[in-house]
Amino acid sequence: MPSAGLQAIVLCGPGASLSTFTSNPEEFPKALIPIANRPMVWYPLDWCYRMGITDITIIVPKSSAKAIDAALSRDPHLTTLPLPKADILAPESLAQNSGTAEILRIPEVREAIHGDFLVLPCDLICELAGESLLEAWMIKQAGLGRLSSSIDSRGPHTSFDVEQSRQRGGLGVWFETKAEGSTKREETDFIITAPMNDAREPTPEGSLVPHIQRLIYSTTADTLKDIQEETQDFPLRHSVVAKHPRARVLTTYRDAHIYLFPHWVSQMVARNKLMESISEDVVGWWAKATWQVGLPEKLGLQEVFNPEVASKEPQQENTIEPRAVLEGMSTTRKGESNPQSQTGQSPNIDHANRKLSIPPFLAYVQPRDPQVPLIRRVDTAALLLFVSLRLAKLNSVEDVGRPEASPWSHICKIAYPDGVAQKTTINKSDCLIAENVTVESKAIIKESVVGANCHIKTGARLTRCLLMDGVVVGEGCHLTGSIIGRRARLGSKSILSDCEVQDGNVIPDETEAKNEKFMVFDGLDASDAEGEEEPEGGDILVE
């Protein structure tokens, strides 16, 4: 029987999409990249603590564990989080390219999951109140007759009917990518949702319940495109439309990778070795299992929900072919037909005696409203800049007081006023200047975030920039829309627009560049770089 408490699992990946700033993950992994002068992992941790979850485990590659553990003990933002301190788990078998579902199968991770659990990415920024999300999930589960729940001073707690304890549903979150801060080629998902039967019941003002729907299909836009190119067909049964006539197809939303899972999900993932991704495989197959005949049995849900019955029967390893399952969904596919689609059931299953009732996977689909809380995955440089600049506009605690300030507000906008010389211009309303920053005279800083221990020399101009800790900006530099990595040095009179500069890089005087990445490649001699074509993506090789 799962624990009555809810625990959180925070997954910290390698940060391949932020490679300019994560070239040395042993020293500076993605989870420590600063967003508005706080380590990235601070945001999901703070979100958990504020909703009352204190049982938190951070899953990290072994190579990054030392750096993250040190940050939890020394970083001034992480050390001020409530107790108990989050646990760090760095399994030996966890690789930099391990899939999210593969992580849940690692023995140490399975052992750490002892009840219902919340899965989060380390790059999550979520202004939506976590307790509101939990409340909506609990209300919907109670409406399904599977859950009684409460949120009190101890945090979220759930209690279950014994007979139904293995058949609780899950919940995910999807946000609109075309809202403020949308970026070109931002990852999107293809999802189909259907309203709940009780959607018209009255709910308290501000409740998320009206926006909770059943998820009936989910995949990434790229995967859907691949399937359509391979099969020349749209992989969906007409029976699904007949069953859910009010279904909605959404193509501009993205999975926030916030998952509320019942404990049995860890058992389902353990049984299905081909599940690699939580988003595509665990959630995607679960959604299809609520309507696709035979899929629950292929996923081994009969054994998960009824272990007493399963223990009396021969055990077979589940071998689901992902592509076959997807293609088998279509009733209009030309060519050779799928045996499962002909019979309506999979072989060796007595459906008359083993009819399964699969609990739904629910989706909170954020409404299209300019005033909705910010939800983002900060997994690209463009989003890192956008989110940091947006948070820099929040009023400080010093200006409005703690009760009125955002949970993400800093104590003050300029942490070290004595370091700012006379005759400088800093727009406090949209800037954030960290501790021990020196700003020399005639410098101009607008809509920018400057990390600790930076030095902005005379006449420098920063507009819409993010500077990480220890950056030196030379005299007369003009920086626009750029992200500068830790301890980088920019030569005097350099002009950079929409650029990324790797940690520790030294940019020569009077450098002019636009849309470039300045990266150092270890072991590259100047003779090797000569005559070599510029790498794809506009990277500049620096010896």
Secondary structure, DSSP 8 states (H G I E B T S, - for coil): --EEEEEEEEE----GGGTTT-S-TTTS-GGGSEETTEETTHHHHHHHHHTT---EEEE--HHHHHHHHHHHHH-TTTTTS-SS--EEE--TT--TT--HHHHHHSHHHHHH--EEEEEEETTEEE-S-HHHHHHHHHHHHHHTTS-EEEEETTEEEEE--GGGTT---EEEEEEETTSTT--TT---EEEEEEE-TTTTS---TT-SGGGEEEEEEEEEHHHHHHHHHHHSS----HHHHHH-TT-EEEEEEEEEEEEEE-THHHHHHHH-TT---IIIIIIHHHHHHTTSTTHHHHTTHHHHH-HHHHTTS--------HHHHHHTT-SS--SS--HHHHHSS-TT--TTT-------EEEEE--S-TTS--EEE--SHHHHHHHHHHHHTS--HHHH-TTTS-TT--S-SBS-GGGB-SS-EE-GGG-EE-TT-EE-TT-EEES-EE-TT-EE-TT-EEES-EE-TT-EE-TT-EEES-EE-TT-EE-TT-EEES-EE-TT-EE-TT-EEES-EEEE-TT--HHHHTT----TTSEEEE-
